[in-house]
Amino acid sequence: MNSDTQPLYQQLASHYREAIGRGALRADARMPSVRDLMQRHQVSLSTALQALRSLEDQGWLEARPRVGYFVRGRRPKGLGELADPDLRKPFAADPTRFAGINERISLLLESGRRASLRVDLGGATPGPELFDAAMMNRGAATLLREQPGILAHGRALAGAQPEFQAAMARRALDAGMALNPRDVLATSGNTEAVHLALSAVAQPGDVVAVESPTYYGLLQVIESQGLEILEIPCSRHTGISLEALELAVRTEPRLRAVVAMPHLQMPLGMVMPDGQKKALAVFCSEHDLALIEDDSYRLLVEGSAVQRPVKAWDRSGHVIYCESFNKTLAPGLRQGWMNAGRWHERVHMLKFAQSRSTPAWGQLLAARWATSPAFARHLQRLRVQLRRQRERTAQAIARHFPPVTRLALPPGGLCLWGELPAGVSSSVLYEDALREGIRIAPGAMFSNTGRYDGFVRFGCAMAMSPEIEEAYQVLGRLVHEQMR
């Protein structure tokens, strides 16, 4: 390979570019698979993928769906055997375009977008058939009749709408949170809320503690702000480890915040017990840490008991509460809200500076839908349907995967967290499945350190169908092949 001053993926690409140039790999020859490259050269999945895509972008290779990479029949025009690829490849193909964002996760997402998919088992968004479109359309039509100029207004409807603020405060009270409606801030989904919270409590170079494993989108948001991630073990029964957090406080002076998802934690599906929620709120108050509570999935928890957020035990304003209706009410609206506690004024200023306001249209629709009896009935139907889909997914995995595959059914939600047989890599399974037109969410995506490669998050957002059943049969075969 070339000089080790180059990035590793460039060294690997140069090695194979030279082999092609010298004729060791002839036209139409099949390239080693991603798994083979990882094993032969002892490189990571992202390095192997970058090398192959670099060669493809330069014109040396072509990707054939479900088959792999092959040497092109003609060498790229104008490129010599040892030409510098960085002088010629287009910016859109440059792997460094993910600067500031977790590169490994972005590469996995990008490979899934590029693939020709038949079945997507990696998502966690309910299908449109699970929502009451008729109710939404009636509500939207009524609002337009009442306020025909709502979409034409700008400054007059800027900021959080009083109707929305009052509705969210009423809903919060039902969950044990006593909030002043004026302290409800409308957001564009949950990602904006978490982004604002992080911006308010931390600066580049500070450390943020997260549950491990955790949602990969959160890892990307944290890294995009120049913050460092500290992973804290998370139990499937009790949630984030307070003992580990205590150690982190003693050993990491830059620690500024904790991000936790107490209800149907992604990807474990854990629901934190009330005693642990209270202890977490007290811990963050005593240590002057911001607790950013992502409560996107609470409404999907099964059972008649009211689930109380950590915010319900907040007495000092250290908990920043974030909720979104993306998974429960109307994904197309991307309507969320937050209460920033002691950081309210700063978050309000940041919100205005970054996006000015959240459209009144979505706020008013969400305010009316989320407080209506129809929404309560919709939630009950949604929970029943999702439970059926989780159970059928678990049955399909039991039919087609090796018996030693471990799976736990959470008390609600859109996915299952499964442990593969010993020695089976979910990253390799991801690549093998993509060649079959199937996308999964490998466990390594849910950790900034690449842990959990022996796990997979299985999406249950779509109803079981013959096509999905066949996809699980293919995945089971691929797992068996890895074991051999």
PLY file of the C-alpha trace (Angstrom):
ply
format ascii 1.0
element vertex 484
property float x
property float y
property float z
element edge 483
property int vertex1
property int vertex2
end_header
0.00 0.00 0.00
0.97 3.66 -0.31
2.53 5.85 2.32
0.84 5.64 5.71
0.53 9.42 5.74
-2.61 8.95 3.62
-5.98 8.12 5.21
-6.37 4.36 5.44
-9.20 4.19 2.92
-7.01 6.02 0.36
-4.17 3.58 0.98
-6.54 0.70 0.35
-8.01 2.34 -2.77
-4.50 3.06 -4.13
-3.55 -0.58 -3.60
-6.42 -1.83 -5.75
-6.13 1.00 -8.28
-2.54 -0.04 -8.89
-3.59 -3.69 -9.18
-6.13 -2.74 -11.83
-3.62 -0.55 -13.64
-1.05 -3.37 -13.77
-3.62 -5.91 -14.97
-3.71 -8.00 -11.82
-7.43 -7.29 -11.77
-8.79 -7.37 -15.30
-11.90 -5.79 -16.79
-15.14 -7.27 -15.39
-13.26 -9.00 -12.59
-15.24 -9.10 -9.36
-13.75 -7.14 -6.49
-13.41 -8.67 -3.02
-16.52 -8.15 -0.93
-16.63 -5.67 1.94
-16.29 -8.57 4.34
-13.26 -9.90 2.48
-11.59 -6.49 2.49
-12.16 -6.18 6.23
-10.64 -9.58 6.87
-7.74 -9.37 4.39
-6.57 -5.91 5.38
-7.80 -5.76 8.98
-9.77 -2.58 8.37
-13.15 -1.36 9.61
-16.42 -1.50 7.72
-16.36 2.23 7.03
-12.79 2.08 5.68
-13.66 -0.78 3.32
-16.79 1.03 2.11
-14.93 4.31 1.56
-12.23 2.57 -0.46
-14.74 0.88 -2.76
-16.79 4.03 -3.22
-13.68 6.06 -3.87
-12.72 3.67 -6.69
-16.29 3.75 -8.00
-16.41 7.54 -7.97
-13.10 7.70 -9.85
-14.50 5.37 -12.50
-12.36 2.29 -11.75
-15.24 0.18 -10.45
-18.94 -0.19 -11.09
-21.52 -1.40 -8.57
-23.95 -4.06 -9.73
-27.09 -4.27 -7.56
-27.22 -7.35 -5.31
-23.97 -8.67 -6.78
-21.10 -6.42 -5.74
-18.35 -4.29 -7.27
-16.65 -5.11 -10.59
-13.71 -3.62 -12.47
-14.96 -1.40 -15.26
-14.36 -2.50 -18.81
-12.53 0.73 -19.67
-10.24 2.76 -17.43
-11.41 6.27 -16.53
-10.58 8.67 -19.32
-7.60 10.88 -18.58
-6.48 9.05 -15.46
-3.08 7.39 -15.34
-2.28 4.38 -13.24
-1.01 6.41 -10.29
-3.10 9.57 -10.74
-4.09 11.40 -7.57
-7.81 10.60 -7.11
-8.44 13.57 -4.82
-7.72 15.96 -7.71
-10.48 14.48 -9.86
-13.30 12.99 -7.82
-16.44 15.14 -7.52
-17.22 16.86 -4.20
-20.51 14.99 -3.85
-18.62 11.72 -3.66
-16.05 12.89 -1.13
-16.34 10.81 2.07
-15.13 13.82 4.09
-18.42 15.59 3.34
-19.64 14.26 6.67
-17.20 16.50 8.58
-18.60 17.20 12.02
-21.04 14.30 11.84
-20.43 10.74 12.93
-18.78 9.40 9.79
-19.35 5.71 10.33
-23.08 6.13 10.89
-23.42 8.49 7.94
-21.66 6.02 5.65
-24.02 3.25 6.70
-27.05 5.45 6.07
-25.63 6.52 2.73
-25.03 2.94 1.62
-28.65 2.14 2.48
-29.88 5.10 0.43
-27.77 4.08 -2.56
-28.92 0.47 -2.53
-31.83 -0.85 -4.58
-34.15 -1.89 -1.76
-37.00 -4.37 -1.80
-37.71 -4.29 1.93
-36.67 -1.78 4.60
-36.51 -3.37 8.04
-34.26 -0.68 9.47
-36.78 2.11 9.96
-38.77 3.07 13.05
-41.52 5.29 11.66
-45.11 3.99 11.55
-46.56 3.50 8.11
-49.24 5.95 6.89
-51.90 3.24 7.13
-51.59 3.42 10.94
-52.80 7.03 11.11
-56.31 8.42 10.85
-55.98 10.43 7.66
-59.71 11.19 7.57
-59.55 12.81 11.02
-56.51 14.84 9.99
-58.15 16.02 6.79
-61.34 17.07 8.59
-59.34 18.97 11.19
-57.23 20.70 8.55
-60.29 21.70 6.52
-62.02 23.09 9.63
-58.96 25.14 10.56
-58.71 26.60 7.05
-62.37 27.58 7.13
-61.92 29.27 10.50
-58.65 30.98 9.59
-58.48 31.17 5.77
-55.39 33.39 5.87
-53.35 31.24 8.24
-50.88 30.10 5.57
-50.41 33.65 4.28
-49.61 35.16 7.67
-46.01 35.64 8.70
-45.03 37.93 11.54
-48.54 38.06 12.98
-48.44 34.34 13.75
-44.78 34.06 14.75
-43.74 32.14 17.83
-45.56 29.58 19.94
-49.34 29.85 19.62
-51.26 30.38 22.87
-53.74 27.63 21.89
-50.86 25.21 21.39
-49.13 26.25 24.61
-52.32 25.82 26.63
-53.02 22.42 25.07
-49.52 21.12 25.80
-49.66 22.42 29.38
-52.97 20.56 29.90
-51.51 17.35 28.52
-48.40 17.81 30.67
-50.56 18.15 33.78
-52.16 14.77 33.06
-48.64 13.29 33.09
-47.68 14.89 36.40
-45.94 18.02 35.10
-47.17 21.43 36.28
-46.02 23.85 33.59
-46.85 27.45 32.84
-48.21 27.58 29.27
-45.87 30.51 28.57
-42.93 28.15 29.13
-44.01 25.81 26.31
-41.86 26.32 23.21
-43.00 24.87 19.87
-40.35 23.04 17.83
-40.00 21.34 14.48
-39.93 17.80 15.77
-37.71 16.39 18.48
-34.36 16.83 16.73
-34.66 20.60 16.86
-35.64 20.46 20.53
-32.61 18.38 21.49
-30.35 20.54 19.33
-31.59 23.70 21.08
-31.19 22.11 24.49
-27.59 21.08 23.79
-26.78 24.53 22.41
-28.13 26.14 25.58
-26.28 24.04 28.14
-22.93 23.17 26.49
-20.17 24.60 24.33
-17.83 22.88 21.83
-15.40 20.67 23.72
-17.83 19.94 26.56
-18.93 16.39 27.32
-22.47 14.99 27.10
-23.42 11.67 28.70
-25.77 9.38 26.78
-27.31 5.98 27.33
-25.46 3.09 25.74
-26.77 1.91 23.34
-28.66 4.96 22.12
-30.36 6.35 19.01
-27.80 7.06 16.29
-29.49 10.33 15.34
-28.68 11.67 18.80
-25.01 10.79 18.32
-24.99 12.75 15.09
-26.64 15.81 16.68
-24.15 15.84 19.55
-21.09 15.47 17.32
-22.36 18.07 14.86
-22.14 20.63 17.69
-18.52 19.84 18.49
-19.41 18.08 21.74
-17.83 14.90 23.04
-19.90 11.83 23.85
-19.56 9.80 27.03
-21.47 6.53 26.87
-23.06 5.35 30.11
-24.28 1.74 30.46
-28.05 1.39 30.18
-29.97 -1.52 31.70
-32.92 -3.01 29.86
-34.80 -2.99 33.19
-33.81 0.23 34.99
-32.28 2.52 32.38
-29.12 4.61 32.65
-26.69 3.59 35.40
-26.57 6.16 38.20
-23.42 4.50 39.56
-21.64 5.04 36.25
-22.93 8.62 36.13
-21.54 9.21 39.61
-18.12 8.02 38.45
-18.38 10.25 35.36
-19.10 13.30 37.50
-16.03 12.60 39.64
-13.66 11.97 36.73
-14.88 14.25 33.91
-14.96 17.98 34.80
-16.23 18.90 31.31
-19.49 16.94 31.77
-22.38 19.35 31.25
-25.46 17.32 30.38
-27.13 13.92 30.30
-29.53 12.84 27.53
-32.00 10.10 28.46
-35.06 8.45 26.94
-37.05 6.98 29.85
-39.95 5.52 27.87
-39.32 2.80 25.24
-35.66 3.77 25.08
-34.25 3.49 21.58
-33.13 0.81 20.80
-33.59 -1.27 23.99
-37.32 -0.63 24.44
-36.82 -0.10 28.20
-39.31 1.79 30.37
-37.59 3.38 33.36
-39.23 2.68 36.75
-40.60 5.71 38.60
-38.05 5.32 41.40
-35.21 5.53 38.90
-36.78 8.58 37.21
-36.98 10.41 40.52
-33.42 9.42 41.45
-32.15 10.64 38.08
-33.87 14.03 38.50
-32.43 14.43 41.99
-28.95 13.35 40.84
-28.81 15.95 38.05
-30.04 18.67 40.37
-27.46 17.83 43.05
-24.61 17.79 40.51
-25.84 20.82 38.52
-26.21 18.80 35.31
-28.78 19.46 32.63
-30.95 16.42 31.94
-32.33 16.49 28.41
-35.36 14.17 28.44
-36.37 12.79 25.04
-39.96 11.64 25.49
-40.83 10.74 21.89
-42.32 7.31 22.63
-44.18 7.61 25.98
-47.60 7.57 24.32
-46.81 4.19 22.76
-46.27 2.43 26.11
-48.99 -0.18 26.62
-51.21 -0.40 29.69
-53.66 1.82 31.51
-51.17 3.33 33.97
-50.15 6.92 33.30
-46.43 7.14 32.55
-44.83 10.09 34.36
-41.78 11.71 32.72
-38.63 12.49 34.70
-39.73 16.13 34.44
-42.55 15.32 36.89
-39.92 15.04 39.65
-37.96 18.13 38.61
-37.95 20.73 41.40
-34.94 22.80 40.33
-35.46 23.32 36.59
-32.55 21.04 35.64
-34.72 18.85 33.36
-35.29 20.01 29.78
-38.33 18.16 28.52
-38.71 17.39 24.79
-41.71 15.70 23.15
-42.61 15.07 19.52
-45.78 13.86 17.79
-43.87 12.38 14.84
-44.53 8.79 15.91
-47.99 9.18 17.39
-50.10 11.90 15.77
-48.96 13.08 12.33
-45.44 12.38 11.00
-45.94 14.88 8.18
-46.34 17.81 10.57
-43.07 17.24 12.44
-44.60 19.04 15.39
-42.87 19.00 18.75
-42.52 21.08 21.89
-40.18 21.56 24.81
-39.93 23.05 28.27
-36.37 24.20 28.94
-36.60 24.72 32.70
-33.97 27.11 34.00
-32.61 27.58 30.46
-35.94 28.82 29.03
-34.80 32.33 28.11
-31.61 31.12 26.44
-33.43 28.44 24.44
-36.04 30.98 23.39
-33.28 33.27 22.11
-31.51 30.41 20.31
-34.76 29.30 18.70
-35.39 32.78 17.33
-31.81 33.10 16.10
-31.76 29.73 14.35
-35.24 29.27 12.87
-37.30 32.26 14.01
-40.50 30.31 14.70
-42.42 27.09 14.12
-45.35 27.48 11.69
-48.69 28.21 13.35
-50.47 25.75 11.05
-48.89 22.65 12.61
-49.20 24.01 16.15
-52.92 24.67 15.89
-53.65 21.33 14.25
-51.62 19.46 16.88
-53.32 21.42 19.69
-56.77 20.37 18.48
-55.95 16.78 17.58
-53.87 15.96 20.66
-56.61 17.06 23.08
-59.50 15.37 21.26
-61.22 12.08 22.18
-60.45 10.88 18.64
-56.71 11.06 19.37
-57.13 8.89 22.48
-58.99 6.30 20.40
-56.32 6.49 17.69
-53.56 5.86 20.25
-55.36 2.78 21.55
-55.69 1.36 18.03
-52.07 2.25 17.26
-50.76 0.42 20.33
-52.78 -2.69 19.48
-51.57 -2.73 15.87
-47.94 -2.17 16.84
-48.11 -4.99 19.41
-49.44 -7.30 16.70
-46.61 -6.27 14.37
-43.95 -6.78 17.06
-45.30 -10.22 17.86
-45.39 -11.27 14.20
-41.88 -9.95 13.69
-40.65 -11.96 16.68
-42.37 -15.07 15.30
-40.72 -14.59 11.90
-37.31 -14.26 13.54
-37.98 -17.39 15.60
-38.88 -19.31 12.43
-35.87 -18.34 10.35
-32.98 -17.41 12.67
-30.81 -19.82 14.68
-32.44 -20.84 17.99
-29.70 -19.08 20.01
-30.85 -15.67 18.70
-32.10 -13.68 21.69
-35.02 -11.30 21.53
-37.03 -9.38 24.15
-40.51 -8.00 23.56
-40.79 -4.42 24.91
-44.06 -3.05 26.36
-44.75 -0.97 23.26
-42.97 0.78 20.44
-41.83 0.33 16.88
-38.88 -2.06 17.01
-37.18 -5.05 18.61
-33.59 -5.27 19.84
-32.11 -8.65 19.02
-28.84 -10.34 19.94
-27.32 -12.46 17.18
-25.51 -15.77 17.77
-21.95 -15.48 19.05
-19.48 -14.53 16.32
-22.10 -13.12 13.93
-21.46 -9.50 12.90
-24.47 -7.27 12.26
-22.25 -4.98 10.16
-21.43 -7.86 7.84
-25.09 -8.92 7.88
-26.01 -5.36 6.90
-23.78 -5.50 3.82
-24.92 -9.00 2.85
-28.57 -8.00 3.28
-28.14 -4.86 1.15
-27.00 -7.04 -1.73
-30.31 -8.89 -1.35
-32.26 -5.62 -1.38
-32.94 -5.64 2.39
-31.96 -2.91 4.83
-31.53 -3.46 8.56
-30.17 -1.33 11.40
-26.91 -2.94 12.63
-26.17 -2.62 16.33
-22.90 -0.74 15.80
-24.95 2.30 14.69
-26.21 2.76 18.23
-22.85 3.46 19.82
-20.20 6.05 19.07
-17.53 3.41 19.76
-18.88 0.74 17.40
-20.10 -1.52 20.20
-23.06 -3.85 19.84
-21.94 -5.35 16.54
-23.60 -8.56 17.70
-27.01 -6.87 17.86
-29.65 -5.69 15.37
-32.59 -3.32 15.68
-35.50 -4.87 13.79
-38.14 -2.38 12.65
-41.78 -3.36 13.23
-43.30 -0.27 11.67
-44.82 -2.17 8.74
-47.48 -4.87 8.91
-46.24 -8.39 8.21
-46.59 -9.38 4.56
-45.29 -12.22 2.35
-42.50 -9.92 1.18
-41.41 -9.10 4.73
-41.65 -12.75 5.73
-39.37 -13.63 2.82
-36.93 -10.89 3.90
-36.61 -12.47 7.36
-36.08 -15.84 5.72
-33.21 -14.34 3.71
-31.74 -12.70 6.81
-31.91 -16.00 8.68
-30.05 -17.72 5.85
-27.36 -15.05 5.89
-26.91 -15.46 9.64
-26.57 -19.22 9.24
-23.96 -18.65 6.51
-21.92 -16.41 8.81
-21.99 -19.08 11.51
-20.52 -21.59 9.05
0 1
1 2
2 3
3 4
4 5
5 6
6 7
7 8
8 9
9 10
10 11
11 12
12 13
13 14
14 15
15 16
16 17
17 18
18 19
19 20
20 21
21 22
22 23
23 24
24 25
25 26
26 27
27 28
28 29
29 30
30 31
31 32
32 33
33 34
34 35
35 36
36 37
37 38
38 39
39 40
40 41
41 42
42 43
43 44
44 45
45 46
46 47
47 48
48 49
49 50
50 51
51 52
52 53
53 54
54 55
55 56
56 57
57 58
58 59
59 60
60 61
61 62
62 63
63 64
64 65
65 66
66 67
67 68
68 69
69 70
70 71
71 72
72 73
73 74
74 75
75 76
76 77
77 78
78 79
79 80
80 81
81 82
82 83
83 84
84 85
85 86
86 87
87 88
88 89
89 90
90 91
91 92
92 93
93 94
94 95
95 96
96 97
97 98
98 99
99 100
100 101
101 102
102 103
103 104
104 105
105 106
106 107
107 108
108 109
109 110
110 111
111 112
112 113
113 114
114 115
115 116
116 117
117 118
118 119
119 120
120 121
121 122
122 123
123 124
124 125
125 126
126 127
127 128
128 129
129 130
130 131
131 132
132 133
133 134
134 135
135 136
136 137
137 138
138 139
139 140
140 141
141 142
142 143
143 144
144 145
145 146
146 147
147 148
148 149
149 150
150 151
151 152
152 153
153 154
154 155
155 156
156 157
157 158
158 159
159 160
160 161
161 162
162 163
163 164
164 165
165 166
166 167
167 168
168 169
169 170
170 171
171 172
172 173
173 174
174 175
175 176
176 177
177 178
178 179
179 180
180 181
181 182
182 183
183 184
184 185
185 186
186 187
187 188
188 189
189 190
190 191
191 192
192 193
193 194
194 195
195 196
196 197
197 198
198 199
199 200
200 201
201 202
202 203
203 204
204 205
205 206
206 207
207 208
208 209
209 210
210 211
211 212
212 213
213 214
214 215
215 216
216 217
217 218
218 219
219 220
220 221
221 222
222 223
223 224
224 225
225 226
226 227
227 228
228 229
229 230
230 231
231 232
232 233
233 234
234 235
235 236
236 237
237 238
238 239
239 240
240 241
241 242
242 243
243 244
244 245
245 246
246 247
247 248
248 249
249 250
250 251
251 252
252 253
253 254
254 255
255 256
256 257
257 258
258 259
259 260
260 261
261 262
262 263
263 264
264 265
265 266
266 267
267 268
268 269
269 270
270 271
271 272
272 273
273 274
274 275
275 276
276 277
277 278
278 279
279 280
280 281
281 282
282 283
283 284
284 285
285 286
286 287
287 288
288 289
289 290
290 291
291 292
292 293
293 294
294 295
295 296
296 297
297 298
298 299
299 300
300 301
301 302
302 303
303 304
304 305
305 306
306 307
307 308
308 309
309 310
310 311
311 312
312 313
313 314
314 315
315 316
316 317
317 318
318 319
319 320
320 321
321 322
322 323
323 324
324 325
325 326
326 327
327 328
328 329
329 330
330 331
331 332
332 333
333 334
334 335
335 336
336 337
337 338
338 339
339 340
340 341
341 342
342 343
343 344
344 345
345 346
346 347
347 348
348 349
349 350
350 351
351 352
352 353
353 354
354 355
355 356
356 357
357 358
358 359
359 360
360 361
361 362
362 363
363 364
364 365
365 366
366 367
367 368
368 369
369 370
370 371
371 372
372 373
373 374
374 375
375 376
376 377
377 378
378 379
379 380
380 381
381 382
382 383
383 384
384 385
385 386
386 387
387 388
388 389
389 390
390 391
391 392
392 393
393 394
394 395
395 396
396 397
397 398
398 399
399 400
400 401
401 402
402 403
403 404
404 405
405 406
406 407
407 408
408 409
409 410
410 411
411 412
412 413
413 414
414 415
415 416
416 417
417 418
418 419
419 420
420 421
421 422
422 423
423 424
424 425
425 426
426 427
427 428
428 429
429 430
430 431
431 432
432 433
433 434
434 435
435 436
436 437
437 438
438 439
439 440
440 441
441 442
442 443
443 444
444 445
445 446
446 447
447 448
448 449
449 450
450 451
451 452
452 453
453 454
454 455
455 456
456 457
457 458
458 459
459 460
460 461
461 462
462 463
463 464
464 465
465 466
466 467
467 468
468 469
469 470
470 471
471 472
472 473
473 474
474 475
475 476
476 477
477 478
478 479
479 480
480 481
481 482
482 483
